[in-house]
Every structure is written in structure tokens, then in C-alpha cells.
């Protein structure tokens, strides 16, 4: 079918911004295994050098330590690059509420720097990490790309502004772009530490230590949890599609199902208890709802299926089984 054709990229050079982060390092690893040249730009503010250890010495890998807030660093990183996978950002809704200025500097000014650098370097396509937070107070489920609400946090505002800038650069300068609205991505290399750690690795670490995970609210908030390999698939499809109707737009990047936080903890306890049966008996602690959180999130992935040929392979349960095994091996 014409709508899901992809181009064969021989010896293409890819820049992954935020390549030392959770998603970025997985993308670097994957595309190196596919024979691409990969450049990683990271300032290690939230990324980690240990995420690069498996391929740091790969002959097709280049690490540039720099900051997207510095236009010179961006221009240096895009030299000779065919495709940009822009993952660099300051994530976390709570962090943006505490420090909206830095969140804006990184996520908006840094994003604009990368667009300008990519335009000037005549990059073929700019694929970027957008966010499900863009749906804001829109209550309809499932979330459809063309229907959004008002943002509920500074972080959400920055990610929506990214989409607006990308659209303007495609219209004004002809820079092809595709935004991927990530929905609660999880998997190997996701950091369990820090005040703004994602919920799944944080809960895994607590359960491994026989500590009670704390759920914000009553546990009935639901999310479309998305395993990292589904996200890698979407990035590859977005980068390689030859369908002109598929570019200069945004896509939900998700599995297309939702589970409550209570469901999530139940699965984690079940899968971890094969390593330590005591984990099955660890109680859950509940606290107040978190400011800026939306109650329910569920993505329609029909657009990605139709235009990109997306077929996510990992459900929450499938992904958790793999993630739990990785965490047990690497984080104890």
C-alpha cells in the first residue's frame, strides 16, 4: 500500500538530541544496530552516561556534549545530518510547575534553536517528541489528534508550542516534520531516581525494596502506558515514510488501551513476585491527587495505523514483563 511505504536509507546519518536519556538512548542503540550513523547531542542534565555504555565505542556513533539552548551547539550537531530525532526536553508536569522558566527555556527556546539549525543544514526531516499533555482539559476519549483542550501545566504549554513552531517551519521554510505525542512511555533504561522519576520505574524500585508505592489519588486514574519498543517503531516509521500525506502533522504514539494505576501496581507485584514472593504482600499507599494531572488518558492510534502503518507490538502487560526483567537485572 502506498500509505505505508517507507524509504530505504543507506548510510543515513541521524541526530538524536537527548540521546543519553531514556528514549533517546534506546533510539541510538536501535538505529546503530540497523547500520545508521548516529550522533547524540546531550548536556547530561537528565540523561546518563551509563545509558550509552553499550555503544559508546561503536564506530558509527558520535557523542557531542552540548546544550540545545545554545544555537552553536545545535548547528555543530546537525552538520552532515540527514534526519533529526529530537528527544531533548525537560520533562515532568510537576517540575514545570515548580520551575516554569527553565522548562520554557529548554522546551521552547531549545526547540526553536533545533528547528533553525535543522533548516539551515537542510535536514530532510525533523521528527520530534510531542506529548499527550497537549490534550489538556479535553475530556473526550479516546484522544484524537485534531481535538485538544486547554493546557493544564507549563510543560503542556511548551509541548503544544513545539507543534505550532514545527507547523510554521514546514509552511514557511519547507522543513518536513512529524510530531509524536508520547503517552506514558516506559521500559528499559528509564530512570527510577529523582524527584521527578516516572511512575513505573519508581514503583518497581520501591517494590523491589519491599517499600509501599504511593499512588496519587485513589488509583482509578487511567493511562495509555506505552512500551519503549512501540515508540521506537513510531520514530522509524515517521523518519522513513514516503507518504507525503503522512508528514507535517502529529501522531498519537501509544498502544491504544488504558489501565488504571491500581491495575499497574497489581501487574508489577505479580511480575516481580516471581523474583521475591514477599513483593506480592507489599501494601499500596494512597495520597492526594497531583496538580496538573489529567484523570484519564487513552489514545486513538487510527491515524498512525492508516498513514504510517503503525502496529504496536507490546501491550502494557507484555512491556511490563520485559521491563521488570530488565530492572531486576540492572537496578538491584
C-alpha positions as CSV (number, residue, x, y, z in Angstrom):
1,X,0.0,0.0,0.0
2,X,1.2,3.5,-0.9
3,X,0.2,4.8,2.5
4,X,2.7,2.7,4.4
5,X,5.7,2.7,2.0
6,X,9.0,3.5,3.6
7,X,12.3,4.5,2.1
8,X,15.4,2.5,2.4
9,X,18.1,4.8,3.9
10,X,21.6,3.6,3.1
11,X,24.2,5.1,5.4
12,X,21.9,7.8,6.5
13,X,23.1,10.0,9.4
14,X,20.7,10.6,12.3
15,X,21.0,13.1,15.1
16,X,19.3,12.1,18.3
17,X,19.0,15.0,20.7
18,X,18.7,14.0,24.3
19,X,20.4,10.7,23.2
20,X,21.6,9.9,26.7
21,X,18.1,9.9,28.1
22,X,15.7,7.1,28.4
23,X,14.0,7.2,25.0
24,X,17.0,8.8,23.2
25,X,19.5,6.1,24.2
26,X,17.1,3.4,23.1
27,X,16.8,5.1,19.7
28,X,20.6,5.4,19.4
29,X,21.0,1.7,20.2
30,X,18.3,0.6,17.7
31,X,19.4,2.7,14.8
32,X,23.1,1.8,15.3
33,X,22.0,-1.8,15.1
34,X,20.3,-1.0,11.8
35,X,23.5,0.4,10.2
36,X,22.9,4.1,10.6
37,X,25.4,6.7,11.6
38,X,24.2,8.2,14.9
39,X,25.1,11.5,16.5
40,X,24.0,12.1,20.1
41,X,23.6,15.6,21.5
42,X,23.1,15.8,25.2
43,X,24.1,18.0,28.1
44,X,23.5,15.3,30.7
45,X,21.1,17.4,32.7
46,X,18.7,14.4,32.9
47,X,20.4,11.9,30.7
48,X,23.1,9.5,31.9
49,X,26.4,8.3,30.5
50,X,25.7,4.8,31.6
51,X,22.8,4.7,29.1
52,X,25.5,5.0,26.3
53,X,27.9,2.3,27.6
54,X,26.7,-0.5,25.2
55,X,27.5,1.6,22.1
56,X,29.8,4.4,23.2
57,X,32.7,2.8,21.3
58,X,30.6,1.9,18.2
59,X,32.4,3.2,15.1
60,X,29.2,4.8,13.7
61,X,28.4,6.6,17.0
62,X,29.4,10.2,17.9
63,X,28.7,11.9,21.2
64,X,28.5,15.7,21.3
65,X,28.2,17.1,24.7
66,X,26.2,20.3,24.3
67,X,23.0,22.1,25.2
68,X,20.1,22.8,22.8
69,X,19.7,26.2,24.5
70,X,23.0,27.1,22.7
71,X,22.4,27.6,19.0
72,X,26.1,27.0,18.2
73,X,25.8,23.5,19.8
74,X,22.8,22.8,17.7
75,X,24.4,23.9,14.5
76,X,27.5,21.8,15.3
77,X,25.4,18.7,15.9
78,X,23.4,18.9,12.7
79,X,26.4,19.1,10.3
80,X,26.0,16.4,7.6
81,X,22.9,15.0,9.3
82,X,20.0,13.7,7.2
83,X,17.4,13.2,9.9
84,X,16.8,14.6,13.4
85,X,15.0,12.7,16.1
86,X,14.5,15.5,18.7
87,X,14.0,14.0,22.1
88,X,15.8,16.6,24.2
89,X,13.4,18.3,26.7
90,X,12.9,19.0,30.3
91,X,10.1,16.6,31.2
92,X,7.6,16.3,34.1
93,X,4.5,18.3,34.8
94,X,5.4,18.8,38.5
95,X,8.9,20.1,37.6
96,X,7.4,22.6,35.2
97,X,5.0,23.9,37.9
98,X,8.0,24.4,40.3
99,X,10.3,25.9,37.6
100,X,8.4,27.1,34.5
101,X,11.2,29.4,33.3
102,X,13.8,26.6,32.8
103,X,11.1,24.3,31.3
104,X,10.3,27.0,28.8
105,X,14.0,27.8,28.0
106,X,14.7,24.1,27.2
107,X,11.5,23.0,25.6
108,X,10.6,26.2,23.6
109,X,13.9,28.1,23.1
110,X,15.9,24.9,22.7
111,X,13.3,23.5,20.3
112,X,13.4,26.7,18.2
113,X,17.2,26.5,18.1
114,X,17.0,23.0,16.8
115,X,14.5,23.9,14.1
116,X,16.6,26.8,12.9
117,X,19.8,24.7,12.9
118,X,17.9,21.9,11.0
119,X,16.5,24.3,8.5
120,X,19.9,25.9,7.8
121,X,21.6,22.4,7.5
122,X,18.8,21.3,5.0
123,X,17.9,18.3,7.2
124,X,15.5,16.1,5.3
125,X,13.0,15.5,8.1
126,X,12.6,16.6,11.7
127,X,10.9,14.1,13.9
128,X,10.2,15.3,17.4
129,X,8.8,14.2,20.8
130,X,5.5,15.8,21.3
131,X,3.3,15.0,24.3
132,X,-0.1,13.7,25.3
133,X,-0.2,16.5,27.8
134,X,-1.3,18.7,24.9
135,X,-4.8,17.3,25.2
136,X,-5.1,19.3,28.5
137,X,-8.7,19.5,29.8
138,X,-10.2,17.9,26.8
139,X,-12.5,15.2,28.3
140,X,-13.3,13.1,25.2
141,X,-11.9,9.6,25.0
142,X,-10.1,8.3,23.0
143,X,-7.9,11.2,22.3
144,X,-7.9,12.2,18.6
145,X,-5.1,14.3,17.2
146,X,-7.3,17.1,15.9
147,X,-9.2,17.7,19.1
148,X,-7.3,19.2,22.0
149,X,-8.2,21.3,25.1
150,X,-6.5,23.9,27.2
151,X,-3.1,23.0,28.7
152,X,-3.1,22.2,32.4
153,X,0.6,22.9,33.1
154,X,3.6,24.9,31.9
155,X,5.0,21.7,30.5
156,X,1.9,21.1,28.4
157,X,2.1,24.6,27.0
158,X,5.7,24.1,25.9
159,X,4.9,20.9,24.1
160,X,2.0,22.5,22.3
161,X,4.1,25.5,21.3
162,X,6.6,22.9,19.8
163,X,3.8,21.7,17.5
164,X,3.0,25.2,16.4
165,X,6.6,26.1,15.6
166,X,7.1,22.8,13.7
167,X,4.0,23.6,11.6
168,X,5.2,27.1,10.8
169,X,8.6,25.9,9.8
170,X,7.1,23.4,7.4
171,X,4.9,26.0,5.9
172,X,7.4,28.8,5.8
173,X,10.7,27.1,5.2
174,X,9.7,23.7,3.8
175,X,11.2,21.7,6.7
176,X,9.4,18.4,6.9
177,X,8.4,17.5,10.4
178,X,6.4,14.9,12.3
179,X,5.4,15.2,15.9
180,X,4.9,12.1,18.1
181,X,2.6,12.7,21.0
182,X,4.0,10.2,23.5
183,X,1.7,8.6,26.0
184,X,3.3,7.4,29.3
185,X,6.3,5.7,27.8
186,X,8.1,3.1,29.9
187,X,10.8,0.4,29.5
188,X,14.5,-0.4,29.9
189,X,16.9,2.5,30.9
190,X,14.1,4.6,32.4
191,X,15.5,6.3,35.5
192,X,13.8,5.3,38.8
193,X,15.6,8.0,40.8
194,X,15.0,11.7,41.5
195,X,12.1,13.8,42.5
196,X,10.5,13.6,39.0
197,X,11.0,10.0,38.3
198,X,8.4,8.3,36.1
199,X,5.9,6.2,37.9
200,X,6.7,2.7,36.6
201,X,10.5,2.6,37.4
202,X,9.8,4.4,40.7
203,X,7.2,1.8,41.7
204,X,9.4,-1.1,40.6
205,X,12.3,0.2,42.7
206,X,10.1,0.6,45.7
207,X,8.6,-2.8,45.4
208,X,12.0,-4.5,44.9
209,X,13.0,-2.9,48.2
210,X,9.7,-4.0,49.8
211,X,8.6,-0.4,50.2
212,X,5.0,0.6,49.6
213,X,4.4,2.5,46.4
214,X,2.5,5.7,46.8
215,X,-0.3,6.4,44.3
216,X,-1.6,10.0,43.9
217,X,-5.3,9.8,44.3
218,X,-7.4,6.7,44.7
219,X,-5.7,4.7,41.9
220,X,-8.5,4.9,39.5
221,X,-6.9,7.4,37.2
222,X,-6.0,5.6,33.9
223,X,-3.3,5.9,31.4
224,X,-2.3,4.6,28.0
225,X,1.0,3.1,29.0
226,X,3.3,2.7,26.0
227,X,6.3,0.3,25.9
228,X,9.6,1.7,24.5
229,X,9.7,-0.6,21.5
230,X,6.3,0.8,20.3
231,X,7.9,4.2,20.5
232,X,11.0,3.1,18.5
233,X,8.7,1.7,15.8
234,X,6.9,5.1,15.5
235,X,10.1,7.0,15.2
236,X,11.3,4.7,12.5
237,X,8.1,5.0,10.6
238,X,8.0,8.7,10.9
239,X,11.5,9.1,9.7
240,X,11.2,6.7,6.7
241,X,7.7,7.2,5.4
242,X,7.5,8.3,1.7
243,X,3.8,9.0,2.0
244,X,3.6,12.8,1.6
245,X,0.2,12.8,3.3
246,X,1.8,11.5,6.4
247,X,4.3,14.4,7.1
248,X,3.9,17.8,8.6
249,X,1.4,16.6,11.2
250,X,1.3,14.9,14.6
251,X,0.5,11.4,15.8
252,X,-0.5,9.7,19.0
253,X,2.2,7.3,20.0
254,X,0.6,4.8,22.3
255,X,-0.8,1.3,22.5
256,X,-4.4,2.3,22.3
257,X,-5.6,0.9,25.6
258,X,-5.8,2.2,29.1
259,X,-5.2,0.8,32.6
260,X,-5.7,2.3,36.0
261,X,-2.8,2.9,38.4
262,X,-4.3,0.2,40.6
263,X,-4.1,-2.2,37.6
264,X,-0.5,-1.2,37.0
265,X,0.7,-1.9,40.6
266,X,-1.2,-5.2,40.5
267,X,0.7,-6.3,37.4
268,X,4.1,-5.1,38.8
269,X,3.5,-7.0,42.1
270,X,2.6,-10.1,40.1
271,X,5.6,-10.0,37.7
272,X,8.1,-9.0,40.4
273,X,7.0,-11.6,42.9
274,X,8.5,-14.4,40.7
275,X,11.8,-13.0,41.9
276,X,10.8,-12.3,45.5
277,X,7.4,-13.8,46.7
278,X,7.3,-11.2,49.5
279,X,6.6,-8.4,47.0
280,X,3.1,-9.8,46.5
281,X,2.2,-8.7,50.0
282,X,3.5,-5.1,49.9
283,X,0.6,-2.7,50.6
284,X,-0.2,0.3,48.5
285,X,-0.3,3.8,50.0
286,X,-2.6,6.5,48.6
287,X,-2.2,10.2,48.7
288,X,-3.8,13.4,47.3
289,X,-4.2,13.9,43.5
290,X,-1.3,15.7,41.9
291,X,-1.7,19.2,40.5
292,X,-1.8,19.3,36.7
293,X,-2.7,15.6,36.2
294,X,-5.5,14.6,33.9
295,X,-7.8,11.9,35.2
296,X,-7.9,9.6,32.2
297,X,-5.8,9.2,29.0
298,X,-6.4,6.9,26.1
299,X,-5.1,7.4,22.6
300,X,-6.7,6.7,19.3
301,X,-4.0,5.3,17.1
302,X,-6.1,5.0,13.9
303,X,-4.3,7.9,12.2
304,X,-0.8,6.3,12.8
305,X,-2.1,3.0,11.6
306,X,-3.6,4.4,8.4
307,X,-0.9,6.9,7.4
308,X,2.3,5.3,8.8
309,X,1.4,1.6,9.0
310,X,1.9,1.6,12.8
311,X,1.1,-1.7,14.6
312,X,2.2,-1.6,18.2
313,X,3.6,-5.0,19.4
314,X,3.6,-4.5,23.1
315,X,0.6,-4.2,25.4
316,X,1.1,-2.9,29.0
317,X,1.4,-6.4,30.3
318,X,3.8,-7.5,27.5
319,X,6.0,-4.5,28.1
320,X,6.0,-4.7,31.9
321,X,7.2,-8.3,31.8
322,X,10.2,-7.3,29.7
323,X,10.8,-4.1,31.7
324,X,10.6,-5.9,35.1
325,X,13.2,-8.4,33.9
326,X,15.5,-5.6,32.8
327,X,15.0,-3.7,36.1
328,X,15.7,-6.8,38.2
329,X,18.9,-7.4,36.3
330,X,20.2,-3.8,36.3
331,X,18.8,-2.0,39.3
332,X,19.1,-4.2,42.3
